[in-house]
Every structure is written in C-alpha cells, then in structure tokens.
Amino acid sequence: MASTQINPTRMELNRLKKKKVTAIKGHKLLKDKRDELMRQYLDLVRENMALREKVEAGILSANKNFVIAKAGMSGAALNTALMAPKQEVNLGVGEKNVMSVNVPTFEYQTRTADTNDIYSYGFAFTSSDLDGAVKSLADILPDMLRLAEIEKGCQMMAAEIEKTRRRVNALEHVIIPETETNIKFITMKLDENDRSTTVRLMKVKDMMLEEAHGYSKK
C-alpha cells in the first residue's frame, strides 16, 4: 500500500524511479559483498580449526615435557633456569582490509637471529625434557599468533556479514517493494488526472461549439 505522505506529482515519480534504480544496484552490490565475505569467512574458519588443533597439540606436548622436567629437577633449579630469558620477542600489530573489514595482523621479531637463544640456561644441570618443552613453545609461537589473528578476523567478518545481510534484506523486502508500490500509486494517480483533464477539455470544446454554432453533441 502506498504511503499517505506520497505527493502524486511527476517530479516525485522521477525521484522514486531514480531511487529504485539506485536501490537495485545497491542490492546487487551488497549481495555480492555478502557472498564474497561468506566465502572468505568459511576459508578462515577451516584454517582456524586446523590451526587450533595444531596449537593445542603443541601446548599439550610442551605441558607434558614441563611436567616430566619438573619431576626430574628441583623446583629451585627449574625456576633458576627460566628466571632470566636470553631471547626477546617484539610483537607488531597492523591491519589489512578484507571487503571493507579491517582485520588485525600480527608480526613478531626476535631480538637475535640465533635459534639457540630460546634456551636461557646451560645444558649441564637441566633435563632434556625442559629443552623439549621450551622448543615446543617456541615452535608454536607463529601458529599461536596466526590463530589469534584468524579468530579476531572471523569475529569481525561475522559481524560484517550480519550487518550486510540486514541491509540486503531491508532493500529486498522493504525499500524496493515500497518504492515500486509508490511508483505504481503515483502512475495511477497521474493517469487518472490525465483522463479527467481529457474529459474536461472535451466538455469545454463541446460547450464552445454549442455557443459558437448552436451545435449540441448527443
């Protein structure tokens, strides 16, 4: 049903026709954006599942090695071995644009390039299980950062997909149908006005002929 506030004029009709064209184009663009977001989102979800399994396995392995190392070393010796780390990790946070969504990116850089600097202790008085635990944690660091990056990206993309879906539905089920209804309403009103004007002109013509020639149309 057409809105009661619609002014049935040709100017309003032209405005609504332009609005309909714009809404249809916007609807198509938003649908394409939603579909591409969904595709990339599903790719991230699959990568997220694989990475989470890998990271959890690495953390489990590191925990087991720490438990075994703690069983073979005194608590004081273990604390002393891990008290003063030789290696440092600097984390950089950036972002990249994915279909208008600014997802975070994480990059890290170690203080030194020597891979052995992850061990902050000598090997003479420590367990090899402690070495394995430290090595396991160092190895899964890149995957942990990538996992954090992906999970945050998934959250942001899911929110954007929902927002885009609402806009698509609003255009498809509200704005475009309402605009089409208003266009139809104005077109009918203008046609009705044109017919009324034609009838009035014919009547005026008949009256003028009757006055001029004494002719009456029956």
C-alpha positions as CSV (number, residue, x, y, z in Angstrom):
1,M,0.0,0.0,0.0
2,A,1.3,3.4,-0.9
3,S,2.3,5.8,1.8
4,T,-0.3,8.5,2.6
5,Q,2.5,11.1,2.6
6,I,3.3,10.5,-1.1
7,N,2.8,13.5,-3.3
8,P,1.5,12.3,-6.7
9,T,3.5,14.5,-9.0
10,R,5.7,13.8,-11.9
11,M,8.7,15.2,-10.0
12,E,8.1,12.7,-7.2
13,L,7.6,9.9,-9.7
14,N,11.0,10.7,-11.3
15,R,12.7,10.8,-7.9
16,L,11.2,7.4,-6.9
17,K,12.3,5.8,-10.2
18,K,15.9,7.0,-9.6
19,K,15.6,5.7,-6.1
20,K,14.5,2.3,-7.3
21,V,17.4,2.1,-9.8
22,T,19.9,3.0,-7.1
23,A,18.3,0.6,-4.6
24,I,18.5,-2.3,-7.1
25,K,22.2,-1.5,-7.9
26,G,23.0,-1.3,-4.2
27,H,21.1,-4.5,-3.5
28,K,23.2,-6.4,-6.1
29,L,26.5,-4.9,-4.8
30,L,25.6,-5.8,-1.2
31,K,24.6,-9.4,-2.2
32,D,28.0,-9.8,-4.0
33,K,29.8,-8.4,-0.9
34,R,27.9,-10.7,1.4
35,D,28.6,-13.8,-0.8
36,E,32.3,-12.9,-1.0
37,L,32.5,-12.3,2.7
38,M,30.9,-15.7,3.4
39,R,33.4,-17.4,1.1
40,Q,36.4,-15.8,2.8
41,Y,34.9,-16.3,6.2
42,L,34.4,-20.1,5.6
43,D,38.0,-20.3,4.4
44,L,39.2,-18.6,7.6
45,V,37.0,-20.9,9.7
46,R,38.6,-24.0,8.1
47,E,42.1,-22.6,8.6
48,N,41.1,-21.7,12.2
49,M,40.1,-25.3,13.0
50,A,43.3,-26.8,11.6
51,L,45.5,-24.2,13.4
52,R,43.6,-24.7,16.7
53,E,44.2,-28.4,16.6
54,K,47.9,-27.8,15.9
55,V,48.4,-25.2,18.6
56,E,46.5,-27.3,21.2
57,A,48.7,-30.3,20.3
58,G,51.8,-28.2,20.7
59,I,50.7,-26.8,24.1
60,L,49.8,-30.2,25.3
61,S,53.3,-31.5,24.3
62,A,55.0,-28.6,26.0
63,N,53.0,-29.1,29.2
64,K,53.9,-32.8,29.3
65,N,57.6,-32.0,28.9
66,F,57.4,-29.4,31.6
67,V,55.7,-31.9,34.0
68,I,58.4,-34.5,33.2
69,A,61.2,-31.9,33.6
70,K,59.8,-30.7,36.9
71,A,59.7,-34.3,38.1
72,G,63.4,-34.8,37.3
73,M,64.6,-31.4,38.6
74,S,64.1,-29.5,41.8
75,G,61.7,-26.5,41.8
76,A,64.6,-24.1,42.6
77,A,66.7,-25.4,39.8
78,L,63.7,-25.1,37.3
79,N,62.9,-21.6,38.5
80,T,66.6,-20.6,38.2
81,A,66.9,-22.0,34.7
82,L,63.9,-20.0,33.5
83,M,64.5,-16.8,35.5
84,A,66.5,-14.8,33.0
85,P,65.5,-15.3,29.4
86,K,68.1,-14.6,26.7
87,Q,65.7,-14.1,23.9
88,E,63.0,-11.4,23.5
89,V,60.1,-11.2,21.1
90,N,58.7,-7.9,19.8
91,L,55.1,-8.0,18.6
92,G,53.8,-5.6,15.9
93,V,50.1,-5.1,15.3
94,G,48.8,-4.0,11.9
95,E,45.6,-4.4,9.9
96,K,44.5,-5.4,6.4
97,N,41.3,-4.6,4.6
98,V,39.2,-7.6,3.6
99,M,36.0,-6.5,1.9
100,S,35.9,-3.2,3.9
101,V,36.6,-5.1,7.2
102,N,39.9,-4.0,8.8
103,V,41.1,-7.3,10.3
104,P,44.2,-7.3,12.5
105,T,47.6,-8.7,11.6
106,F,50.3,-9.7,14.0
107,E,54.1,-9.8,13.2
108,Y,56.8,-10.7,15.6
109,Q,60.6,-10.2,15.6
110,T,63.1,-11.8,17.9
111,R,65.9,-9.7,19.5
112,T,68.5,-12.0,18.0
113,A,68.5,-14.4,15.0
114,D,70.2,-17.2,16.9
115,T,67.6,-20.0,17.4
116,N,69.6,-21.3,20.5
117,D,68.8,-18.1,22.4
118,I,65.5,-19.6,23.3
119,Y,67.4,-21.6,26.0
120,S,68.2,-19.2,28.9
121,Y,70.2,-21.8,30.7
122,G,73.1,-24.2,30.4
123,F,72.5,-27.8,29.4
124,A,74.7,-29.3,32.1
125,F,72.2,-29.1,35.0
126,T,68.9,-29.3,33.3
127,S,66.7,-32.0,31.9
128,S,66.4,-32.7,28.1
129,D,62.6,-32.6,28.7
130,L,62.9,-29.0,29.7
131,D,64.6,-28.4,26.3
132,G,61.8,-30.1,24.5
133,A,59.2,-28.0,26.4
134,V,60.9,-24.7,25.6
135,K,61.4,-25.8,21.9
136,S,57.7,-26.8,21.6
137,L,56.6,-23.4,22.9
138,A,59.0,-21.6,20.6
139,D,57.8,-23.6,17.6
140,I,54.1,-22.9,18.1
141,L,54.5,-19.2,18.6
142,P,53.9,-18.3,14.9
143,D,50.9,-20.5,14.8
144,M,49.5,-19.0,18.0
145,L,49.8,-15.5,16.6
146,R,48.2,-16.6,13.3
147,L,45.4,-18.3,15.3
148,A,44.7,-15.1,17.3
149,E,44.8,-13.1,14.0
150,I,42.3,-15.5,12.4
151,E,39.9,-15.8,15.3
152,K,39.7,-12.0,15.6
153,G,39.2,-11.7,11.9
154,C,36.4,-14.3,12.0
155,Q,34.6,-12.4,14.7
156,M,34.8,-9.1,12.8
157,M,33.8,-10.7,9.5
158,A,30.9,-12.5,11.1
159,A,29.6,-9.1,12.4
160,E,30.1,-7.5,9.0
161,I,28.2,-10.4,7.3
162,E,25.3,-10.0,9.7
163,K,25.2,-6.2,9.1
164,T,25.4,-6.7,5.3
165,R,22.7,-9.4,5.5
166,R,20.3,-7.0,7.3
167,R,20.9,-4.3,4.6
168,V,20.3,-6.8,1.8
169,N,17.0,-7.9,3.5
170,A,15.9,-4.3,4.1
171,L,16.4,-3.4,0.4
172,E,14.9,-6.6,-0.9
173,H,11.8,-6.8,1.4
174,V,11.1,-3.2,2.4
175,I,12.7,-0.4,0.4
176,I,12.4,-1.8,-3.2
177,P,8.9,-3.2,-2.8
178,E,7.7,0.0,-1.1
179,T,9.3,2.2,-3.8
180,E,7.6,0.1,-6.5
181,T,4.3,0.4,-4.8
182,N,4.6,4.1,-4.5
183,I,5.6,4.4,-8.2
184,K,2.5,2.4,-9.2
185,F,0.3,4.6,-7.0
186,I,1.6,7.8,-8.5
187,T,1.4,6.4,-12.0
188,M,-2.3,5.5,-11.4
189,K,-3.0,8.9,-10.0
190,L,-1.3,10.7,-12.9
191,D,-3.2,8.6,-15.4
192,E,-6.4,9.3,-13.6
193,N,-5.7,13.0,-13.7
194,D,-4.8,12.9,-17.4
195,R,-8.1,11.2,-18.1
196,S,-10.0,13.7,-16.0
197,T,-8.3,16.5,-17.9
198,T,-9.1,15.0,-21.2
199,V,-12.8,14.7,-20.3
200,R,-12.9,18.3,-19.1
201,L,-11.3,19.5,-22.3
202,M,-13.8,17.6,-24.4
203,K,-16.7,19.1,-22.4
204,V,-15.2,22.6,-22.8
205,K,-14.8,22.0,-26.5
206,D,-18.5,20.9,-26.8
207,M,-19.7,23.9,-24.9
208,M,-17.6,26.2,-27.2
209,L,-19.0,24.6,-30.3
210,E,-22.6,24.8,-29.0
211,E,-22.1,28.5,-28.2
212,A,-20.5,29.3,-31.5
213,H,-22.7,27.3,-33.8
214,G,-25.7,26.4,-31.8
215,Y,-24.5,22.8,-32.1
216,S,-25.1,20.3,-29.4
217,K,-23.3,16.9,-29.4
218,K,-25.5,14.0,-28.4
